[in-house]
Amino acid sequence: MESNTVAKTEAATDADVMASVETGQENTLIIADVSTDGAYLTAPLADAASLPAWR
């Protein structure tokens, strides 16, 4: 039997999440919950998973 490694979380239904790519010396992916101060993460764009990779 395969174990499920994804932890269950509760998500706010009124969250407003956006993604953006910041260009510069290194392109960076930014994902932010704009409804909450300081709720964001960044990753080098080269390391970010593409949508087909998440399928």
N, CA, C and O atoms as a CHARMM CRD file, in Angstrom:
* protein
*
  220
    1    1 MET  N      0.84500  -1.16800   0.00000 PROA 1      0.00000
    2    1 MET  CA     0.00000   0.00000   0.00000 PROA 1      0.00000
    3    1 MET  C      0.89500   1.23700   0.00000 PROA 1      0.00000
    4    1 MET  O      1.89100   1.29400   0.72000 PROA 1      0.00000
    5    2 GLU  N      0.53500   2.20400  -0.79800 PROA 2      0.00000
    6    2 GLU  CA     1.29200   3.45500  -0.90300 PROA 2      0.00000
    7    2 GLU  C      0.77300   4.44600   0.13100 PROA 2      0.00000
    8    2 GLU  O     -0.43500   4.64300   0.26200 PROA 2      0.00000
    9    3 SER  N      1.69700   5.07100   0.86800 PROA 3      0.00000
   10    3 SER  CA     1.27200   6.04300   1.87100 PROA 3      0.00000
   11    3 SER  C      1.01300   7.39800   1.23300 PROA 3      0.00000
   12    3 SER  O      1.58600   7.72000   0.19200 PROA 3      0.00000
   13    4 ASN  N      0.15400   8.18700   1.85300 PROA 4      0.00000
   14    4 ASN  CA    -0.16700   9.52100   1.38600 PROA 4      0.00000
   15    4 ASN  C      0.68400  10.49700   2.17400 PROA 4      0.00000
   16    4 ASN  O      0.47600  10.65700   3.37700 PROA 4      0.00000
   17    5 THR  N      1.64500  11.15800   1.52400 PROA 5      0.00000
   18    5 THR  CA     2.57200  12.04500   2.22200 PROA 5      0.00000
   19    5 THR  C      2.11000  13.49700   2.23600 PROA 5      0.00000
   20    5 THR  O      2.80500  14.36200   2.76900 PROA 5      0.00000
   21    6 VAL  N      0.95000  13.77100   1.65900 PROA 6      0.00000
   22    6 VAL  CA     0.42900  15.13500   1.62300 PROA 6      0.00000
   23    6 VAL  C     -0.36700  15.38700   2.89900 PROA 6      0.00000
   24    6 VAL  O     -1.35000  14.69800   3.17200 PROA 6      0.00000
   25    7 ALA  N      0.06000  16.37700   3.67500 PROA 7      0.00000
   26    7 ALA  CA    -0.64000  16.70600   4.90700 PROA 7      0.00000
   27    7 ALA  C     -1.92200  17.46500   4.59000 PROA 7      0.00000
   28    7 ALA  O     -1.93100  18.33000   3.71400 PROA 7      0.00000
   29    8 LYS  N     -2.98700  17.15200   5.28600 PROA 8      0.00000
   30    8 LYS  CA    -4.24600  17.86100   5.09300 PROA 8      0.00000
   31    8 LYS  C     -4.13700  19.23800   5.73100 PROA 8      0.00000
   32    8 LYS  O     -3.60200  19.38900   6.82900 PROA 8      0.00000
   33    9 THR  N     -4.64300  20.22000   5.04000 PROA 9      0.00000
   34    9 THR  CA    -4.63000  21.58800   5.55900 PROA 9      0.00000
   35    9 THR  C     -6.00500  22.19800   5.39500 PROA 9      0.00000
   36    9 THR  O     -6.81600  21.73900   4.59000 PROA 9      0.00000
   37   10 GLU  N     -6.25400  23.23600   6.16900 PROA 10     0.00000
   38   10 GLU  CA    -7.48100  24.00100   6.01000 PROA 10     0.00000
   39   10 GLU  C     -7.14100  25.26400   5.25800 PROA 10     0.00000
   40   10 GLU  O     -6.19500  25.96800   5.61300 PROA 10     0.00000
   41   11 ALA  N     -7.89800  25.55700   4.22800 PROA 11     0.00000
   42   11 ALA  CA    -7.64800  26.74300   3.41000 PROA 11     0.00000
   43   11 ALA  C     -8.78800  27.73800   3.58000 PROA 11     0.00000
   44   11 ALA  O     -9.96100  27.36700   3.63200 PROA 11     0.00000
   45   12 ALA  N     -8.42100  28.97800   3.66200 PROA 12     0.00000
   46   12 ALA  CA    -9.43300  30.02500   3.74200 PROA 12     0.00000
   47   12 ALA  C    -10.12200  30.15400   2.38700 PROA 12     0.00000
   48   12 ALA  O     -9.46400  30.13400   1.34700 PROA 12     0.00000
   49   13 THR  N    -11.41500  30.28200   2.40100 PROA 13     0.00000
   50   13 THR  CA   -12.13900  30.39500   1.13900 PROA 13     0.00000
   51   13 THR  C    -12.10000  31.81100   0.58600 PROA 13     0.00000
   52   13 THR  O    -12.43900  32.03500  -0.57600 PROA 13     0.00000
   53   14 ASP  N    -11.68800  32.77100   1.41500 PROA 14     0.00000
   54   14 ASP  CA   -11.63300  34.14500   0.94600 PROA 14     0.00000
   55   14 ASP  C    -10.20100  34.60600   0.64300 PROA 14     0.00000
   56   14 ASP  O     -9.95200  35.80600   0.52100 PROA 14     0.00000
   57   15 ALA  N     -9.27000  33.67100   0.52200 PROA 15     0.00000
   58   15 ALA  CA    -7.89000  34.01600   0.22500 PROA 15     0.00000
   59   15 ALA  C     -7.76800  34.49000  -1.22300 PROA 15     0.00000
   60   15 ALA  O     -8.47800  34.01100  -2.10700 PROA 15     0.00000
   61   16 ASP  N     -6.87800  35.41800  -1.44500 PROA 16     0.00000
   62   16 ASP  CA    -6.63000  35.94400  -2.78400 PROA 16     0.00000
   63   16 ASP  C     -5.16300  35.68600  -3.09600 PROA 16     0.00000
   64   16 ASP  O     -4.29200  36.45500  -2.68900 PROA 16     0.00000
   65   17 VAL  N     -4.89100  34.60200  -3.81900 PROA 17     0.00000
   66   17 VAL  CA    -3.52400  34.16700  -4.09100 PROA 17     0.00000
   67   17 VAL  C     -3.15700  34.51600  -5.53000 PROA 17     0.00000
   68   17 VAL  O     -3.93600  34.30000  -6.45800 PROA 17     0.00000
   69   18 MET  N     -1.95100  35.06100  -5.69300 PROA 18     0.00000
   70   18 MET  CA    -1.47900  35.46400  -7.01700 PROA 18     0.00000
   71   18 MET  C     -0.04900  34.97300  -7.20500 PROA 18     0.00000
   72   18 MET  O      0.67000  34.73300  -6.23500 PROA 18     0.00000
   73   19 ALA  N      0.35200  34.82800  -8.45900 PROA 19     0.00000
   74   19 ALA  CA     1.72200  34.44900  -8.79500 PROA 19     0.00000
   75   19 ALA  C      2.27800  35.46300  -9.78500 PROA 19     0.00000
   76   19 ALA  O      1.54500  36.04600 -10.58400 PROA 19     0.00000
   77   20 SER  N      3.58800  35.65600  -9.71300 PROA 20     0.00000
   78   20 SER  CA     4.24200  36.61700 -10.58800 PROA 20     0.00000
   79   20 SER  C      5.67500  36.15100 -10.82800 PROA 20     0.00000
   80   20 SER  O      6.23900  35.41000 -10.02300 PROA 20     0.00000
   81   21 VAL  N      6.25000  36.58700 -11.93100 PROA 21     0.00000
   82   21 VAL  CA     7.66400  36.32300 -12.21700 PROA 21     0.00000
   83   21 VAL  C      8.38700  37.65800 -12.21900 PROA 21     0.00000
   84   21 VAL  O      8.04000  38.57400 -12.96400 PROA 21     0.00000
   85   22 GLU  N      9.40700  37.74600 -11.36400 PROA 22     0.00000
   86   22 GLU  CA    10.23000  38.95200 -11.29300 PROA 22     0.00000
   87   22 GLU  C     11.49800  38.68500 -12.10600 PROA 22     0.00000
   88   22 GLU  O     12.21800  37.71800 -11.85800 PROA 22     0.00000
   89   23 THR  N     11.75200  39.55400 -13.07200 PROA 23     0.00000
   90   23 THR  CA    12.93100  39.37000 -13.91400 PROA 23     0.00000
   91   23 THR  C     14.08500  40.20700 -13.38600 PROA 23     0.00000
   92   23 THR  O     13.88400  41.26400 -12.78800 PROA 23     0.00000
   93   24 GLY  N     15.27000  39.72800 -13.61400 PROA 24     0.00000
   94   24 GLY  CA    16.48300  40.40800 -13.16600 PROA 24     0.00000
   95   24 GLY  C     17.66600  39.52000 -13.47100 PROA 24     0.00000
   96   24 GLY  O     17.65200  38.76900 -14.44600 PROA 24     0.00000
   97   25 GLN  N     18.69600  39.60400 -12.63800 PROA 25     0.00000
   98   25 GLN  CA    19.85900  38.72700 -12.84400 PROA 25     0.00000
   99   25 GLN  C     19.43100  37.27000 -12.77400 PROA 25     0.00000
  100   25 GLN  O     19.93500  36.43000 -13.51900 PROA 25     0.00000
  101   26 GLU  N     18.49700  36.97100 -11.87400 PROA 26     0.00000
  102   26 GLU  CA    17.91600  35.63700 -11.78200 PROA 26     0.00000
  103   26 GLU  C     16.39800  35.80000 -11.76800 PROA 26     0.00000
  104   26 GLU  O     15.86400  36.52400 -10.92800 PROA 26     0.00000
  105   27 ASN  N     15.70300  35.14300 -12.67900 PROA 27     0.00000
  106   27 ASN  CA    14.24300  35.21300 -12.70100 PROA 27     0.00000
  107   27 ASN  C     13.69200  34.47400 -11.48900 PROA 27     0.00000
  108   27 ASN  O     14.13500  33.36900 -11.17500 PROA 27     0.00000
  109   28 THR  N     12.72000  35.08800 -10.80600 PROA 28     0.00000
  110   28 THR  CA    12.18000  34.55300  -9.56200 PROA 28     0.00000
  111   28 THR  C     10.67000  34.42800  -9.65200 PROA 28     0.00000
  112   28 THR  O      9.98600  35.35100 -10.09500 PROA 28     0.00000
  113   29 LEU  N     10.14500  33.26700  -9.22400 PROA 29     0.00000
  114   29 LEU  CA     8.70800  33.05900  -9.11100 PROA 29     0.00000
  115   29 LEU  C      8.27600  33.51400  -7.72500 PROA 29     0.00000
  116   29 LEU  O      8.89400  33.14400  -6.72600 PROA 29     0.00000
  117   30 ILE  N      7.22000  34.31300  -7.66000 PROA 30     0.00000
  118   30 ILE  CA     6.68000  34.79200  -6.39300 PROA 30     0.00000
  119   30 ILE  C      5.22700  34.35400  -6.31100 PROA 30     0.00000
  120   30 ILE  O      4.44700  34.61600  -7.22700 PROA 30     0.00000
  121   31 ILE  N      4.85800  33.69000  -5.22500 PROA 31     0.00000
  122   31 ILE  CA     3.47300  33.30600  -4.96600 PROA 31     0.00000
  123   31 ILE  C      3.09100  33.97700  -3.65700 PROA 31     0.00000
  124   31 ILE  O      3.78500  33.83000  -2.65100 PROA 31     0.00000
  125   32 ALA  N      1.98200  34.71900  -3.67100 PROA 32     0.00000
  126   32 ALA  CA     1.60200  35.48400  -2.48200 PROA 32     0.00000
  127   32 ALA  C      0.10500  35.41200  -2.22700 PROA 32     0.00000
  128   32 ALA  O     -0.70400  35.40100  -3.15400 PROA 32     0.00000
  129   33 ASP  N     -0.24100  35.36300  -0.94200 PROA 33     0.00000
  130   33 ASP  CA    -1.62900  35.52800  -0.51200 PROA 33     0.00000
  131   33 ASP  C     -1.76700  37.01200  -0.18600 PROA 33     0.00000
  132   33 ASP  O     -1.35300  37.45400   0.88600 PROA 33     0.00000
  133   34 VAL  N     -2.34000  37.77500  -1.09600 PROA 34     0.00000
  134   34 VAL  CA    -2.39900  39.22200  -0.93700 PROA 34     0.00000
  135   34 VAL  C     -3.42800  39.66000   0.10200 PROA 34     0.00000
  136   34 VAL  O     -3.52200  40.84500   0.41900 PROA 34     0.00000
  137   35 SER  N     -4.20100  38.71200   0.63300 PROA 35     0.00000
  138   35 SER  CA    -5.15100  39.05300   1.68300 PROA 35     0.00000
  139   35 SER  C     -4.52400  38.97000   3.07200 PROA 35     0.00000
  140   35 SER  O     -5.17700  39.29300   4.06400 PROA 35     0.00000
  141   36 THR  N     -3.25200  38.53600   3.15300 PROA 36     0.00000
  142   36 THR  CA    -2.55100  38.39900   4.42900 PROA 36     0.00000
  143   36 THR  C     -1.16600  39.01200   4.32100 PROA 36     0.00000
  144   36 THR  O     -0.40000  38.66000   3.42400 PROA 36     0.00000
  145   37 ASP  N     -0.83800  39.92000   5.22100 PROA 37     0.00000
  146   37 ASP  CA     0.48400  40.53900   5.21400 PROA 37     0.00000
  147   37 ASP  C      1.57500  39.49800   5.43300 PROA 37     0.00000
  148   37 ASP  O      1.46400  38.65400   6.32300 PROA 37     0.00000
  149   38 GLY  N      2.62300  39.55800   4.62700 PROA 38     0.00000
  150   38 GLY  CA     3.78700  38.70200   4.79500 PROA 38     0.00000
  151   38 GLY  C      3.60400  37.25700   4.37800 PROA 38     0.00000
  152   38 GLY  O      4.47600  36.43200   4.65300 PROA 38     0.00000
  153   39 ALA  N      2.50600  36.92000   3.72400 PROA 39     0.00000
  154   39 ALA  CA     2.25000  35.53700   3.31100 PROA 39     0.00000
  155   39 ALA  C      2.66900  35.37000   1.86000 PROA 39     0.00000
  156   39 ALA  O      1.85000  35.52400   0.95500 PROA 39     0.00000
  157   40 TYR  N      3.93800  35.05500   1.63400 PROA 40     0.00000
  158   40 TYR  CA     4.44400  34.85700   0.28600 PROA 40     0.00000
  159   40 TYR  C      5.62500  33.89200   0.31800 PROA 40     0.00000
  160   40 TYR  O      6.20300  33.63600   1.37400 PROA 40     0.00000
  161   41 LEU  N      5.97000  33.36500  -0.84100 PROA 41     0.00000
  162   41 LEU  CA     7.18400  32.57100  -0.98400 PROA 41     0.00000
  163   41 LEU  C      7.79300  32.87900  -2.33100 PROA 41     0.00000
  164   41 LEU  O      7.10600  33.27900  -3.27000 PROA 41     0.00000
  165   42 THR  N      9.08900  32.68800  -2.40600 PROA 42     0.00000
  166   42 THR  CA     9.80600  32.91400  -3.66500 PROA 42     0.00000
  167   42 THR  C     10.66200  31.68900  -3.96700 PROA 42     0.00000
  168   42 THR  O     11.07000  30.95500  -3.06800 PROA 42     0.00000
  169   43 ALA  N     10.92000  31.49200  -5.24300 PROA 43     0.00000
  170   43 ALA  CA    11.78100  30.40400  -5.69100 PROA 43     0.00000
  171   43 ALA  C     12.40500  30.81800  -7.01000 PROA 43     0.00000
  172   43 ALA  O     11.77500  31.51900  -7.80200 PROA 43     0.00000
  173   44 PRO  N     13.64100  30.38800  -7.25500 PROA 44     0.00000
  174   44 PRO  CA    14.21200  30.64100  -8.57500 PROA 44     0.00000
  175   44 PRO  C     13.30600  30.01600  -9.64300 PROA 44     0.00000
  176   44 PRO  O     12.86500  28.87600  -9.49800 PROA 44     0.00000
  177   45 LEU  N     13.04000  30.75200 -10.68900 PROA 45     0.00000
  178   45 LEU  CA    12.13200  30.27100 -11.72600 PROA 45     0.00000
  179   45 LEU  C     12.61900  28.95500 -12.31800 PROA 45     0.00000
  180   45 LEU  O     11.80600  28.10400 -12.67900 PROA 45     0.00000
  181   46 ALA  N     13.92700  28.77500 -12.42300 PROA 46     0.00000
  182   46 ALA  CA    14.47600  27.54100 -12.97200 PROA 46     0.00000
  183   46 ALA  C     14.14100  26.33400 -12.09600 PROA 46     0.00000
  184   46 ALA  O     14.09300  25.21200 -12.59900 PROA 46     0.00000
  185   47 ASP  N     13.90800  26.54000 -10.79600 PROA 47     0.00000
  186   47 ASP  CA    13.58500  25.44900  -9.87500 PROA 47     0.00000
  187   47 ASP  C     12.10100  25.23900  -9.69600 PROA 47     0.00000
  188   47 ASP  O     11.69500  24.24900  -9.08700 PROA 47     0.00000
  189   48 ALA  N     11.27600  26.13800 -10.20700 PROA 48     0.00000
  190   48 ALA  CA     9.81900  26.02700 -10.03600 PROA 48     0.00000
  191   48 ALA  C      9.27200  24.93600 -10.95000 PROA 48     0.00000
  192   48 ALA  O      9.72600  24.77300 -12.08300 PROA 48     0.00000
  193   49 ALA  N      8.29800  24.19600 -10.44800 PROA 49     0.00000
  194   49 ALA  CA     7.67500  23.13700 -11.24200 PROA 49     0.00000
  195   49 ALA  C      6.73300  23.73800 -12.27200 PROA 49     0.00000
  196   49 ALA  O      6.02000  24.69700 -11.97800 PROA 49     0.00000
  197   50 SER  N      6.72600  23.18900 -13.45800 PROA 50     0.00000
  198   50 SER  CA     5.80100  23.64100 -14.48400 PROA 50     0.00000
  199   50 SER  C      4.44900  22.96300 -14.26600 PROA 50     0.00000
  200   50 SER  O      4.36800  21.94700 -13.57600 PROA 50     0.00000
  201   51 LEU  N      3.40100  23.51600 -14.84400 PROA 51     0.00000
  202   51 LEU  CA     2.08000  22.91900 -14.68500 PROA 51     0.00000
  203   51 LEU  C      2.02200  21.46600 -15.17100 PROA 51     0.00000
  204   51 LEU  O      1.43500  20.63300 -14.48000 PROA 51     0.00000
  205   52 PRO  N      2.60700  21.12300 -16.33200 PROA 52     0.00000
  206   52 PRO  CA     2.57800  19.71800 -16.74900 PROA 52     0.00000
  207   52 PRO  C      3.28700  18.79600 -15.75500 PROA 52     0.00000
  208   52 PRO  O      2.90900  17.63100 -15.63200 PROA 52     0.00000
  209   53 ALA  N      4.30300  19.28800 -15.04400 PROA 53     0.00000
  210   53 ALA  CA     5.00800  18.45500 -14.06900 PROA 53     0.00000
  211   53 ALA  C      4.13400  18.15100 -12.84600 PROA 53     0.00000
  212   53 ALA  O      4.36900  17.16000 -12.15500 PROA 53     0.00000
  213   54 TRP  N      3.13300  18.98900 -12.57300 PROA 54     0.00000
  214   54 TRP  CA     2.25100  18.77800 -11.42500 PROA 54     0.00000
  215   54 TRP  C      1.11000  17.82700 -11.74100 PROA 54     0.00000
  216   54 TRP  O      0.38200  17.42800 -10.83200 PROA 54     0.00000
  217   55 ARG  N      0.93500  17.46000 -12.97500 PROA 55     0.00000
  218   55 ARG  CA    -0.16800  16.55400 -13.34800 PROA 55     0.00000
  219   55 ARG  C      0.14000  15.13900 -12.96900 PROA 55     0.00000
  220   55 ARG  O     -0.67300  14.24500 -13.20600 PROA 55     0.00000
